[in-house]
């Protein structure tokens, strides 16, 4: 039997600086698409034994029309773009790529926080416009500058990334609290205070989201939560866009209910021109790039190769629908 692999949306992982050849060499045929529109999924994948996808959805309808499909590999940690239960019912294993971007995502989280507190970009642009040359003083600032030492960061989702963010935040002298209920985190943990969600919302100077998107966490931060935050607080999201009700966030920023937001993900990606966040003050948005450092993408690629090799050898790893 010929082993066939189709990669539906390989461009974001590998825009040309990584090497597909280890994957290509494992199979009889490998077709790599930079991106795939919804209406083209079945046409491109209908004869494949293996599919790799990043953000191209694989629904039960797609599986029905792909009778040879035996393996789905997600080129990311989150796998909500695949109907994993439908795949399990058809004995199709689905694998993901865990832990490849932990440090990169934590780094972006802190970068967003530092932009909110130091406004490096704003002040650099100001200097380039000539504001410093025209200034009667030796220095100036257009926004209040905020020192992180002594502030409290509330981390929602205390897994690998949440812990990495906590480590970085502590290096700035910040205090850490979380709602984690994991058995490994004792009540008297010396570096992390454990609180309930309402206390975290009300008492944190910075709230950083690092939890998965589930029916329970969709719009975890909405109008009520934003109203309970400190007016001086910052909100960070490098996890999943729908954790935040964007309309409520835009309103809170416009009304000055919170001090600012730094987000790498939005509800609908790419966002539409009518997104209210474009008009919201003190809102920094990056295009879902926290995961995309060269080092992280190399790790992702290697794990994807290992996952496919595991499937071919009968030694599956990183299965999300066992």
Secondary structure, 3 states (H helix, E strand, C coil): CCCEEEECCCCCCCCCCCCCHHHHHHCCEEEECCCCCHHHHHHHHCCCCEEEECCCCECHHHHHCCCCCCEEEECCCCCCCECHHHHHHCCCEEECCCCCCHHHHHHHHHHHHHHHHHCHHHHHHHHHCCHHHHCCCCCCCCCCCCCCCCCEEEEECCCHHHHHHHHHHHHCCCEEEECCCCCCCCCCCCCEEECCHHHHHHHCCEEEECCCCCCCCCCCECHHHHHHCCCCCEEEECCCHHHECHHHHHHHHHCCCCCEEEECCCCCCCCCCCCHHHCCCCEEECCCCCCCCHHHHHHHHHHHHHHHHHHHHCCCCCECCC
